[in-house]
Amino acid sequence: MDHLYSLIRESLEQKPLGQSKSFKWYITDIGIAALLIEQNASITSLDPIEEALELDLDLSKEEKEIVRLDEKQILLFYS
């Protein structure tokens, strides 16, 4: 898991791909990471697939995993 966290940390230091209402979107070596902007929100109550479409990202067929890193909530989308 440490390697995964390192890759995500490095990606979050880069310029985001875009921003939607609830997320900042980043390209990673693994896939697409959606960083939850409001840390007090419940990531499971949001619709990240719909928000991704606003940025022309079709993530509907991707696997997704919730990652908690340095008190941040991140959805990782990958194939």
C-alpha positions in Angstrom: 0.0 0.0 0.0 2.9 2.4 0.6 3.8 2.4 -3.1 0.2 3.2 -4.0 0.1 6.0 -1.5 3.4 7.4 -2.8 2.0 7.4 -6.4 -1.1 9.2 -5.3 0.8 11.8 -3.2 3.0 12.6 -6.2 0.0 13.0 -8.4 -1.8 15.4 -5.9 1.2 17.7 -6.1 0.6 18.2 -9.8 -1.9 20.5 -11.5 -5.4 18.9 -11.4 -7.0 17.7 -14.6 -10.1 19.7 -13.6 -12.5 20.4 -10.8 -16.2 19.6 -10.4 -18.6 20.5 -7.6 -17.2 18.0 -5.1 -13.9 16.8 -6.5 -10.5 17.9 -7.9 -9.5 15.4 -10.5 -5.9 14.2 -11.0 -4.1 11.8 -13.5 -2.1 9.2 -11.7 0.1 6.3 -12.9 -2.7 4.0 -11.7 -5.7 5.8 -13.1 -7.8 8.8 -12.2 -7.9 10.1 -8.7 -10.9 12.2 -7.4 -9.9 14.2 -4.3 -12.9 15.2 -2.2 -12.8 19.0 -1.7 -15.0 19.2 1.4 -13.4 16.7 3.8 -16.4 16.7 6.1 -18.7 15.4 3.4 -19.5 11.7 3.0 -17.8 10.5 -0.2 -20.3 7.6 -0.4 -23.3 10.0 -0.7 -21.9 11.7 -3.8 -22.2 10.8 -7.5 -18.6 11.0 -8.8 -19.5 9.4 -12.1 -21.9 12.2 -12.9 -19.4 14.8 -11.9 -16.7 13.2 -14.0 -18.9 13.5 -17.1 -18.9 17.2 -16.6 -15.2 17.0 -17.4 -15.8 14.6 -20.3 -14.4 11.7 -18.3 -16.4 8.5 -18.7 -15.5 6.5 -15.7 -18.6 4.4 -15.6 -16.8 1.1 -16.5 -13.8 1.7 -14.3 -13.2 0.0 -10.9 -13.2 2.4 -8.0 -11.7 2.3 -4.6 -11.9 4.7 -1.7 -8.5 5.7 -0.4 -7.9 7.6 2.8 -4.6 9.4 2.7 -3.3 12.1 5.1 -6.9 12.8 6.3 -8.0 13.2 2.6 -10.7 11.2 1.0 -9.9 10.0 -2.5 -11.7 7.9 -5.0 -9.3 6.0 -7.3 -10.7 4.9 -10.7 -8.7 2.3 -12.5 -9.1 -0.5 -15.1 
